[in-house]
Amino acid sequence: MNTLRVQKLVLAAICLALCMVLPFLTGQIPEIGSMLCPMHIPVLLCGFLGGPWWAGAVGLIAPALRFALLGMPPLFPTGVAMCFELATYGLVSGALYARLPRKTAGIYAALIAAMLCGRVVWGIVRVMLSGVSGSAFTWAAFMAGAFTNAVPGIVLHIILIPVIVMALRRALPWLRDA
């Protein structure tokens, strides 16, 4: 196994660990803690820094693993939909960033596209799961869950992710060309 692959594996493991821990920190913020979408941050970072496949795996595994270890998020339907949403975040952010110029605009374009694609996938999965469970998932529920209730998280991600990606790329030489 080459050095870069090991470094990306370690980065993915760190991001997965952050997916387990960050919800504890944001959960301490009354009223908006869950709206900050804390598990999304490490998955998006993994997409930018580790590539689409590692980030897709982290996104797919994180909600199910957190449920298995800690009982949250509830597995059905929330956790299942999150697995697909976060996997999409990782795949799209990593794939687009690899193809776009590695400039600030490229980071923002990949980030916003990943966030939109992930939310659409989340909505599609929720519609499919509502068919299985016999419950309704309306357009209003989609808009509220994907956008309205997630505004604090969306703003946080748009501010925080590009800054962290640029700082880590400057600080860690092996990430510059990865």
C-alpha positions in Angstrom: 0.0 0.0 0.0 1.5 3.3 -1.0 2.0 6.2 1.4 -0.7 8.5 -0.1 -3.3 5.7 0.1 -2.4 5.2 3.8 -2.6 8.9 4.4 -6.1 9.0 2.8 -7.2 6.0 4.8 -6.1 7.7 8.1 -7.8 11.0 7.0 -11.0 9.0 6.3 -10.8 7.4 9.7 -10.3 10.8 11.4 -13.4 12.1 9.5 -15.4 9.1 10.6 -14.4 9.7 14.2 -15.4 13.3 13.9 -18.8 12.2 12.6 -19.2 10.4 15.9 -18.0 13.3 18.1 -19.2 16.5 16.5 -22.9 15.9 17.2 -22.1 15.9 21.0 -20.6 19.3 20.7 -23.3 20.9 18.7 -26.0 19.2 20.7 -25.0 21.5 23.6 -26.2 24.5 21.7 -29.9 25.0 22.5 -32.4 25.2 19.7 -30.0 25.1 16.7 -27.5 22.4 17.6 -29.0 19.7 15.3 -29.7 22.3 12.6 -25.9 22.8 12.3 -25.7 19.4 10.6 -22.5 18.4 12.3 -22.0 15.0 10.6 -21.9 16.8 7.2 -18.8 18.7 8.0 -16.3 15.8 8.2 -17.8 14.1 5.2 -17.5 17.2 3.1 -13.9 17.7 4.3 -13.1 14.1 3.5 -14.4 14.7 -0.1 -12.1 17.7 -0.6 -9.1 16.2 1.1 -9.4 12.5 0.6 -11.3 12.1 -2.6 -14.8 10.9 -3.6 -14.4 7.2 -2.8 -13.1 7.6 0.8 -15.6 10.4 1.5 -18.5 8.4 0.0 -17.6 5.5 2.2 -17.4 7.7 5.3 -20.8 9.3 4.5 -22.4 5.9 3.9 -21.1 4.4 7.1 -21.2 7.3 9.6 -25.0 7.5 10.4 -25.4 3.7 10.7 -22.3 3.4 12.8 -23.4 6.3 15.1 -26.7 4.6 15.5 -25.1 1.2 16.3 -22.8 2.8 18.9 -24.9 5.6 20.3 -28.5 5.1 19.3 -28.6 8.3 17.3 -29.8 9.3 14.7 -32.8 7.0 14.6 -32.1 4.5 11.9 -35.4 4.5 10.2 -36.1 6.7 8.3 -33.7 9.4 9.4 -30.5 7.4 9.5 -31.1 5.5 6.3 -31.8 8.8 4.4 -28.7 10.4 6.0 -26.5 7.5 4.8 -27.4 8.2 1.2 -27.3 12.0 1.7 -23.9 12.0 3.3 -22.5 9.5 0.8 -23.7 11.8 -2.0 -22.0 14.8 -0.2 -18.7 12.9 -0.2 -18.9 11.6 -3.7 -19.9 14.8 -5.3 -17.6 17.1 -3.4 -14.6 14.9 -4.0 -15.4 14.3 -7.7 -16.1 17.9 -8.6 -13.1 19.2 -6.6 -10.8 16.9 -8.4 -12.0 18.2 -11.8 -12.3 21.9 -10.9 -9.5 24.4 -10.5 -8.1 24.2 -7.0 -9.0 27.7 -6.2 -11.5 29.3 -3.9 -14.2 29.4 -6.6 -13.7 25.6 -7.2 -14.1 24.9 -3.6 -17.4 26.8 -3.4 -18.7 25.4 -6.6 -18.0 21.8 -5.5 -19.4 22.5 -2.0 -22.7 24.0 -3.2 -23.2 21.4 -5.8 -22.5 18.6 -3.2 -25.0 20.2 -0.8 -27.7 20.5 -3.4 -27.2 17.0 -4.7 -27.1 15.5 -1.2 -30.3 17.2 -0.2 -32.1 16.0 -3.4 -30.9 12.4 -2.8 -32.1 12.8 0.8 -35.5 13.8 -0.4 -35.7 10.9 -2.9 -34.8 8.4 -0.3 -37.3 9.9 2.2 -40.0 9.6 -0.5 -39.1 5.9 -1.1 -39.0 5.2 2.6 -42.4 6.9 3.2 -43.8 4.5 0.6 -42.4 1.5 2.5 -43.6 2.8 5.9 -47.0 4.1 4.6 -46.4 7.6 5.9 -46.6 10.8 3.8 -43.6 12.8 2.8 -44.8 16.0 1.2 -43.1 18.8 -0.8 -43.4 21.0 2.4 -41.7 18.3 4.5 -38.9 18.1 1.9 -38.4 21.9 1.8 -38.5 22.1 5.6 -36.1 19.2 6.1 -33.7 20.0 3.3 -33.5 23.7 3.4 -35.6 25.7 5.9 -34.6 23.9 9.0 -31.0 23.4 7.7 -30.3 27.1 7.1 -27.9 27.4 10.1 -26.0 24.3 8.9 -25.9 25.6 5.3 -24.5 28.9 6.4 -21.9 27.3 8.7 -20.8 24.9 5.9 -20.4 27.7 3.4 -18.3 29.7 5.8 -16.3 26.9 7.5 -15.5 24.3 4.9 -13.6 26.4 2.3 -11.5 28.0 5.1 -10.6 24.6 6.5 -9.8 23.1 3.1 -7.5 26.0 2.1 -5.8 26.0 5.5 -5.1 22.2 5.5 -3.9 22.3 1.9 -1.4 24.9 2.9 -0.3 23.2 6.1 0.0 19.6 4.8 2.2 19.3 1.7 0.8 15.8 0.8 -2.7 17.3 0.4 -1.6 19.9 -2.2 -1.3 17.4 -5.1 -3.6 14.7 -3.8 
